[in-house]
Amino acid sequence: MTILDSAVDPSAPSYVSNRAALLERLAELDAALDQARAGGGEKYVTRHHARGKLLPRERIELLVDADSPFLELSPVAAYGSDFPVGASVVTGIGVIEGVECLIVANDPTVRGGAVNPWSLAKTRRAGEIALANRLPMVNLVESAGADLPTQAEIFIPGGRVFRDLTRLSAAGIPTVSVVFGNATAGGAYVPGMSDHVIMIRDRSQVYLAGPPLVKMATGEVTDDESLGGAAMHAGTSGLADYLAADERDGIRLARQCVRRLNWRKRGPSRRTAVPQPPKYDPEELLGITSADLKVPFDPREVLARILDGSDFDEFKPAYGDALVTGWGELHGYPVGVLANARGVLFSAEAQKAAQFIQLANASDTPLVFLQNTTGYMVGTEYEQRGIIKHGALMINAVSNSTVPHLTVNLGASYGAGNYGMCGRAYEPRFLFTWPNAKSAVMGPAQLAGVLSIVARQAAAARGRDYDEESDAAMRMMVEQQIESQSGALFLSGRLYDDGVIDPRDTRTVLGLCLSAIHNGPVEGADGFGVFRM
């Protein structure tokens, strides 16, 4: 047992300025979350309530066990786009009758719950999480179907949502749908492809085509209830398995379905039943990460505030010390940790990481990646020493590791360092971002500088004078663009993570994810392919 020491001084000027900067970013996050929670706005929320209907988060609150946590995923999806923040759907992990479930709830106050490109991406990500972690999926359905103005972007990829529902069922992962209102056109296939279907009398309407389209297509004159009402589907078509009296009764029946699943986790139990909290205050996480991403910080200070008992057994501490690796427990679950210490990754760090990842796979231990990297080192000396093949060694290990990966971007995540530290493209089970963090192919100043050098060389090759004023304007424009497009909220809006989180919640969020992960088996890789040595 090795208890981490801490050198954090909350009275230090650097701590105070770091904390103030992070609180500003948290205020921006809170504002975005408020937009998501507002749904379609006061007018549509009031109208929805006036009809005796519940909002999506109200339905979720009744669905999950009392006083149990709900880990909302991708809450600011569509941020910075032409669509409302949140993308007209709520997704997350909640406990229903003691079973961790992936919950998807349409928000009918936002354009009738119509599916747009971002809500499609968010729903598909929820399905990926359910399949990867073996989580039963509960859909709370009320959607007008496709957002017709953007149908070209959603029609073809949208079919995967229905395919994924059937694949969950084929994998033995149950799916439950509760239909609270309309489930029209393609939306009808959500209940149609679910294992258990609940409809609400005089509320649910499920059909491939509504009465107006049926009349246009066939000449038949019909009504909503005859065509797709809950009573018809419960007694005639057989699509509904249960007929609820109202919304609350429908939610009760959904809980009943989950209770009867006889669900068991397949992963190992927690090593420590009652884990010790960290020795240090998580409130201090606000002042640890540097406001200036070019200034490194010691990730051990973060680990001391998220690991059980602040206990961390470091692996190879004297070798490749720009990357911290080692073992600990988080909410009783054993984990291996890889955390950037000084931004740049050298050959030694890459080789150390590859070995550590192999060891974690040999012991079936999940891995936690804490990103704060500017990428792999460049320059003649490092190229000659083999930085490409050593970086490839690390990326190979990350790519072919089969133990669950959890990634948190604490600061910077640039270039191929994002890949080596298990960025989104490498499919970590979950990826979260602190509100101060940034990610891009390179930093704004570096990218603008590269474009300037290329432009200068092009002008020289043509024998032309270089316009310095235009160059300065170009560099300023590029830096501003990259600065805005590399921020945490912008990237989260595009589903490049599973949410921007308050640093103080990191331990809780990772603990919830580890518990969810252990619904499935935790098994390491048998082989990694060819390592270029």
C-alpha positions in Angstrom: 0.0 0.0 0.0 1.4 3.4 -1.0 -0.6 6.5 0.1 0.0 9.4 -2.2 1.3 12.6 -0.7 0.0 16.0 -1.8 1.8 19.3 -2.2 -1.4 21.3 -3.1 -1.5 24.7 -1.4 -5.0 26.3 -1.7 -3.6 29.7 -0.8 -0.9 29.7 -3.6 -1.5 32.3 -6.3 -1.4 29.7 -9.1 -4.0 27.6 -7.3 -6.3 30.6 -6.9 -6.0 31.6 -10.5 -6.5 28.0 -11.8 -9.6 27.6 -9.6 -11.0 30.9 -10.8 -10.5 30.0 -14.5 -12.1 26.5 -14.0 -15.1 28.1 -12.2 -15.7 30.3 -15.3 -15.7 27.2 -17.5 -18.1 25.5 -15.1 -20.4 28.4 -15.3 -20.5 28.0 -19.1 -21.2 24.3 -18.7 -24.1 25.1 -16.2 -25.6 27.5 -18.7 -25.5 24.8 -21.5 -27.0 22.2 -19.2 -29.8 24.7 -18.3 -30.6 25.0 -22.0 -30.8 21.2 -22.3 -33.0 20.9 -19.3 -35.3 23.6 -20.6 -36.4 21.4 -23.5 -38.5 23.2 -26.0 -39.0 26.2 -23.7 -41.6 27.4 -21.2 -44.4 27.6 -23.8 -44.1 23.9 -24.9 -43.3 22.6 -21.4 -46.4 24.3 -20.0 -48.6 22.9 -22.9 -47.1 19.4 -22.3 -47.9 19.5 -18.6 -51.4 20.9 -19.3 -52.1 17.7 -21.3 -51.4 15.7 -18.1 -48.1 14.5 -19.5 -44.7 14.2 -17.8 -41.4 15.6 -19.1 -38.6 13.1 -20.1 -36.6 13.7 -16.9 -39.7 13.4 -14.8 -40.4 10.1 -16.4 -36.9 8.9 -15.7 -37.1 10.1 -12.1 -40.1 7.8 -11.6 -38.6 5.0 -13.5 -35.3 4.7 -11.5 -35.0 3.5 -8.0 -35.6 6.1 -5.3 -32.5 8.1 -4.3 -30.4 6.2 -6.9 -28.0 8.1 -9.2 -28.7 8.8 -12.9 -25.6 9.3 -15.0 -26.8 11.4 -17.9 -24.8 11.0 -21.1 -24.1 13.5 -23.9 -26.3 16.1 -22.2 -25.0 19.0 -24.4 -25.3 17.2 -27.7 -25.9 19.6 -30.6 -24.3 22.5 -28.7 -23.1 25.1 -31.2 -25.4 23.6 -34.0 -28.7 24.8 -35.4 -30.5 22.4 -33.1 -31.5 22.8 -29.5 -28.9 21.8 -26.9 -29.6 18.2 -25.8 -30.8 17.2 -29.2 -34.4 16.5 -28.1 -33.5 13.2 -26.3 -32.2 12.3 -22.8 -29.9 9.3 -22.4 -28.1 7.9 -19.4 -27.6 5.0 -17.0 -30.0 4.5 -14.1 -30.8 1.7 -11.7 -34.2 0.1 -12.1 -35.2 -2.6 -9.6 -31.5 -2.9 -8.7 -30.5 -3.4 -12.4 -28.3 -0.9 -14.2 -30.1 0.1 -17.4 -29.4 2.3 -20.4 -32.4 4.7 -20.6 -33.4 6.7 -23.7 -36.2 9.2 -23.4 -37.5 11.4 -26.3 -38.3 15.0 -25.4 -41.6 15.8 -27.1 -41.4 19.5 -26.1 -38.6 19.9 -28.7 -40.2 19.8 -32.2 -42.4 16.9 -31.1 -39.4 14.8 -30.2 -38.5 14.6 -33.9 -35.2 12.8 -34.7 -32.5 15.1 -36.0 -28.9 14.3 -36.9 -27.6 15.0 -33.4 -30.4 13.1 -31.6 -29.7 10.2 -34.0 -26.0 10.2 -33.1 -26.8 10.5 -29.4 -29.3 7.6 -29.6 -26.8 5.4 -31.5 -24.1 6.1 -28.9 -26.5 5.0 -26.2 -27.0 1.8 -28.1 -23.3 1.3 -28.4 -22.8 1.7 -24.6 -25.7 -0.7 -23.9 -24.1 -3.4 -26.2 -20.5 -3.0 -25.0 -21.4 -3.0 -21.3 -24.3 -5.5 -21.5 -26.9 -3.1 -20.1 -30.6 -3.7 -20.6 -32.1 -0.8 -22.6 -35.3 1.0 -21.8 -36.8 3.4 -24.4 -39.3 6.0 -23.2 -40.8 6.8 -26.6 -42.7 9.9 -27.8 -41.5 11.1 -31.1 -42.9 12.6 -34.3 -40.4 10.6 -36.3 -37.8 12.0 -38.6 -37.0 15.7 -38.7 -38.1 16.1 -42.4 -35.9 19.0 -43.3 -32.8 16.9 -42.4 -34.1 13.6 -43.7 -31.2 13.2 -46.1 -28.8 13.1 -43.2 -30.8 10.7 -41.0 -32.8 8.3 -43.2 -30.0 5.9 -44.2 -27.9 5.9 -41.0 -31.1 5.9 -38.9 -31.8 2.3 -39.8 -28.9 1.3 -37.6 -31.0 2.2 -34.5 -33.5 -0.5 -35.3 -30.7 -2.9 -36.3 -28.9 -2.3 -33.0 -32.1 -3.0 -31.0 -32.3 -6.5 -32.6 -28.6 -7.1 -32.0 -29.1 -6.2 -28.3 -31.8 -8.8 -28.1 -29.7 -11.4 -30.0 -26.9 -10.8 -27.5 -29.3 -11.6 -24.7 -29.5 -8.0 -23.6 -33.2 -7.2 -23.0 -35.0 -4.2 -24.5 -38.1 -2.5 -23.1 -40.2 0.2 -24.7 -42.8 2.4 -23.1 -44.8 4.4 -25.7 -46.1 7.7 -24.2 -47.5 9.3 -27.3 -46.7 9.1 -31.0 -44.3 6.6 -32.5 -44.7 7.3 -36.1 -43.1 5.9 -39.3 -39.6 4.6 -38.5 -40.3 5.4 -34.8 -42.8 2.6 -34.8 -40.0 0.1 -35.1 -38.6 1.1 -31.7 -41.4 -0.7 -30.0 -41.7 -3.1 -32.9 -38.2 -4.4 -32.3 -38.2 -4.3 -28.5 -38.5 -7.4 -26.3 -41.2 -5.9 -24.0 -43.7 -3.2 -25.1 -45.9 -1.1 -22.9 -48.6 1.2 -24.3 -50.8 3.7 -22.6 -54.6 3.7 -23.2 -55.8 6.7 -25.2 -52.3 8.1 -25.4 -50.1 5.8 -27.4 -50.3 6.0 -31.2 -48.0 3.6 -33.1 -48.3 3.4 -36.9 -46.1 3.4 -40.0 -48.3 6.0 -41.6 -50.9 8.3 -39.9 -54.4 8.8 -41.1 -53.6 11.6 -43.6 -50.8 9.6 -45.3 -53.0 6.5 -45.4 -55.7 8.5 -47.2 -53.2 9.9 -49.7 -51.6 6.5 -50.3 -54.6 4.2 -50.3 -57.7 6.3 -50.2 -58.7 4.7 -46.9 -60.3 7.0 -44.3 -59.4 5.9 -40.7 -58.7 7.4 -37.3 -55.8 7.3 -34.9 -57.2 4.8 -32.5 -58.3 2.3 -35.2 -55.0 2.7 -37.0 -52.5 2.6 -34.1 -54.1 3.1 -30.7 -52.9 1.4 -27.6 -56.1 -0.7 -27.2 -55.9 -1.9 -30.8 -52.3 -2.9 -30.4 -53.0 -4.7 -27.1 -56.0 -6.6 -28.3 -55.8 -6.9 -32.1 -52.3 -6.5 -33.6 -50.5 -7.9 -30.5 -47.8 -5.3 -30.7 -48.4 -4.2 -27.1 -47.6 -6.6 -24.4 -49.1 -4.5 -21.6 -51.8 -1.8 -21.6 -51.3 0.9 -19.0 -54.0 3.2 -17.6 -51.8 6.3 -17.6 -48.1 7.4 -17.7 -47.3 6.5 -14.1 -48.9 3.0 -14.6 -46.8 2.6 -17.7 -43.7 3.4 -15.7 -44.8 0.9 -13.0 -45.1 -1.8 -15.7 -41.7 -1.0 -17.1 -40.2 -1.4 -13.6 -42.1 -4.7 -13.3 -40.6 -5.9 -16.6 -37.1 -5.1 -15.4 -37.7 -6.8 -12.1 -38.7 -10.0 -13.9 -35.6 -10.1 -16.2 -33.7 -12.2 -13.6 -30.6 -10.1 -14.6 -27.2 -11.0 -13.3 -23.8 -9.3 -13.7 -21.2 -11.3 -15.4 -18.1 -9.3 -14.3 -16.1 -9.8 -11.1 -17.5 -8.3 -7.9 -15.8 -5.3 -6.3 -12.6 -6.3 -4.5 -13.5 -4.0 -1.6 -17.1 -4.0 -0.5 -16.8 -0.7 1.5 -14.1 1.3 -0.2 -12.3 4.1 1.6 -12.8 7.6 0.3 -9.7 9.5 -0.9 -7.5 11.2 1.8 -7.8 14.6 0.1 -10.7 16.9 -0.6 -12.0 16.6 -4.2 -12.9 20.3 -4.0 -9.2 20.9 -4.5 -9.4 19.4 -8.0 -10.5 22.8 -9.2 -7.2 24.4 -8.5 -4.8 21.6 -9.7 -5.2 21.7 -13.5 -3.4 24.7 -15.0 -5.4 27.5 -16.5 -2.6 27.7 -19.1 -2.5 24.3 -20.9 1.2 24.8 -21.7 1.9 24.6 -17.9 2.0 21.0 -16.7 0.7 19.6 -13.5 1.3 16.5 -11.5 -1.5 13.9 -12.2 -0.8 12.2 -8.9 -2.5 15.2 -7.3 -5.6 14.2 -9.2 -5.2 10.5 -8.4 -4.9 11.3 -4.7 -8.4 12.8 -4.9 -10.2 10.1 -6.9 -8.6 6.7 -5.9 -9.8 4.7 -2.9 -7.8 5.8 0.1 -5.5 7.8 -2.2 -3.6 4.5 -2.5 -1.6 4.1 -5.7 1.2 1.7 -6.5 3.2 3.3 -9.2 4.8 1.2 -12.0 8.2 2.1 -13.4 8.3 5.5 -11.6 11.9 6.3 -12.6 11.5 5.4 -16.3 9.5 7.4 -18.8 8.4 9.8 -16.1 6.4 12.0 -18.4 3.8 9.3 -18.1 2.5 8.0 -14.7 1.4 4.4 -14.6 0.3 2.3 -11.8 -2.4 0.4 -9.9 -5.2 1.4 -7.5 -8.9 0.9 -6.8 -11.8 3.1 -7.6 -15.0 2.5 -5.6 -13.7 -1.0 -4.9 -12.9 -1.9 -8.5 -9.2 -2.6 -9.4 -7.9 -0.3 -12.1 -4.7 0.4 -13.9 -4.0 4.1 -14.6 -2.1 5.9 -17.3 -1.8 9.7 -16.7 0.2 12.3 -18.6 2.6 14.2 -16.4 4.5 16.6 -18.7 2.5 16.7 -21.9 4.9 15.3 -24.4 5.3 11.6 -24.9 8.8 10.3 -25.7 9.9 6.8 -26.7 10.4 5.7 -23.1 6.8 6.7 -22.2 5.4 4.9 -25.2 7.3 1.6 -24.4 6.4 1.9 -20.8 2.7 2.3 -21.7 2.7 -0.7 -24.0 4.1 -2.9 -21.3 1.7 -1.7 -18.7 -1.3 -2.2 -21.0 -0.1 -5.8 -21.6 0.1 -6.3 -17.9 -3.4 -5.0 -17.3 -4.7 -7.4 -20.0 -2.8 -10.3 -18.4 -4.6 -9.5 -15.1 -8.0 -8.6 -16.6 -7.8 -5.1 -15.0 -9.7 -2.2 -16.5 -7.7 0.8 -17.5 -8.2 4.5 -16.8 -6.5 7.1 -19.1 -6.1 10.6 -17.8 -5.2 12.8 -20.8 -3.1 15.9 -20.7 -0.8 15.5 -23.7 0.5 17.6 -26.6 1.4 14.5 -28.5 4.6 12.5 -29.3 7.9 14.3 -29.5 9.1 15.6 -32.8 12.5 16.5 -34.2 15.5 14.8 -35.9 16.9 13.3 -32.8 13.6 11.7 -31.8 12.8 10.5 -35.3 16.2 8.8 -35.4 15.6 7.2 -32.0 12.4 5.6 -33.4 9.5 7.8 -32.0 7.2 6.6 -34.8 7.7 2.9 -34.1 7.5 3.5 -30.4 4.4 5.6 -30.7 2.9 2.9 -32.9 3.8 0.3 -30.2 1.7 2.2 -27.7 -1.2 2.8 -30.1 -1.1 -0.9 -31.1 -1.4 -1.9 -27.4 -4.3 0.6 -26.9 -6.1 -0.6 -30.1 -6.0 -4.3 -29.3 -6.4 -4.2 -25.5 -9.7 -5.8 -24.6 -10.1 -4.8 -21.0 -12.5 -1.9 -20.6 -11.0 1.5 -21.0 -12.2 4.7 -19.3 -10.8 8.0 -20.5 -10.9 11.5 -19.0 -9.4 14.5 -20.7 -8.1 16.7 -17.9 -6.4 19.4 -20.0 -4.9 18.9 -23.5 -5.4 16.1 -25.9 -3.5 17.0 -29.1 -2.2 15.0 -32.1 -1.4 11.4 -32.0 -1.1 11.7 -28.2 -5.0 11.6 -28.3 -4.8 8.2 -30.0 -2.1 6.8 -27.7 -4.1 7.9 -24.6 -7.3 6.2 -25.9 -9.2 9.0 -27.5 -12.7 8.6 -29.0 -11.5 6.8 -32.1 -10.1 4.0 -29.9 -13.5 3.2 -28.4 -13.1 3.6 -24.7 -16.2 2.3 -22.9 -16.7 5.9 -21.7 -15.0 9.2 -22.3 -15.5 12.3 -20.3 -14.0 15.8 -20.4 -13.2 18.5 -17.9 -14.6 21.9 -18.9 -11.2 23.4 -19.3 -9.9 20.7 -21.6 -9.2 21.0 -25.3 -8.5 18.6 -28.2 -7.4 19.1 -31.8 -4.8 18.0 -34.3 -2.4 20.5 -32.7 -2.6 23.7 -30.6 -4.0 26.9 -32.3 -0.7 28.7 -32.4 1.1 25.7 -33.8 -1.5 25.1 -36.5 -1.6 28.7 -37.6 2.2 28.8 -37.7 2.4 25.7 -39.9 0.0 27.3 -42.4 2.1 30.4 -42.3 5.3 28.6 -43.1 3.6 26.6 -45.9 2.3 29.9 -47.4 5.7 31.6 -47.2 7.3 28.7 -48.9 4.7 28.7 -51.7 5.3 32.5 -52.2 9.0 32.0 -52.3 8.7 29.2 -54.8 6.8 31.5 -57.1 9.2 34.3 -56.6 6.6 36.6 -55.0 6.8 38.9 -52.0 5.0 37.6 -48.9 2.2 39.8 -47.6 2.9 40.1 -43.8 -0.4 41.9 -43.0 -2.4 39.2 -44.7 -0.3 36.6 -42.9 -1.0 38.2 -39.5 -4.7 38.3 -40.2 -4.8 34.7 -41.4 -2.9 33.5 -38.3 -5.3 35.4 -36.0 -8.4 34.0 -37.8 -7.0 30.4 -37.7 -6.1 30.6 -34.0 -9.5 31.9 -33.1 -11.2 29.2 -35.2 -9.1 26.4 -33.7 -9.5 27.8 -30.2 -13.3 27.7 -30.5 -13.4 24.3 -32.2 -11.2 22.6 -29.7 -13.1 23.5 -26.6 -14.9 21.0 -24.4 -18.4 22.2 -25.0 -17.9 22.4 -28.8 -16.5 18.8 -28.9 -19.1 17.4 -26.6 -21.8 19.0 -28.7 -20.5 16.8 -31.5 -20.6 13.6 -29.4 -16.8 13.4 -29.3 -17.2 12.5 -25.6 -19.9 11.2 -23.3 -20.2 14.4 -21.4 -18.4 17.4 -19.9 -18.2 16.8 -16.1 -17.4 18.9 -13.0 -13.9 17.7 -11.9 -15.2 17.2 -8.4 -17.6 14.5 -9.7 -14.8 12.5 -11.5 -14.6 9.8 -8.8 -18.4 9.4 -8.7 -18.7 9.3 -12.5 -15.9 6.8 -13.0 -17.4 4.6 -10.2 -20.8 4.5 -11.9 -19.1 3.6 -15.2 -17.0 0.8 -13.6 -20.1 -0.6 -12.0 -21.9 -0.5 -15.3 -19.0 -2.1 -17.1 -19.0 -5.1 -14.8 -22.4 -6.1 -16.1 -20.3 -7.9 -18.7 -17.2 -10.0 -18.4 -13.8 -8.2 -18.0 -11.3 -10.2 -20.0 -7.8 -9.2 -21.3 -6.5 -9.7 -24.8 -4.8 -13.0 -25.8 -2.5 -11.2 -28.4 -1.6 -7.8 -29.8 -0.4 -8.5 -33.3 3.1 -7.6 -34.3 4.9 -5.0 -32.2 7.5 -3.1 -34.2 10.5 -3.1 -31.9 
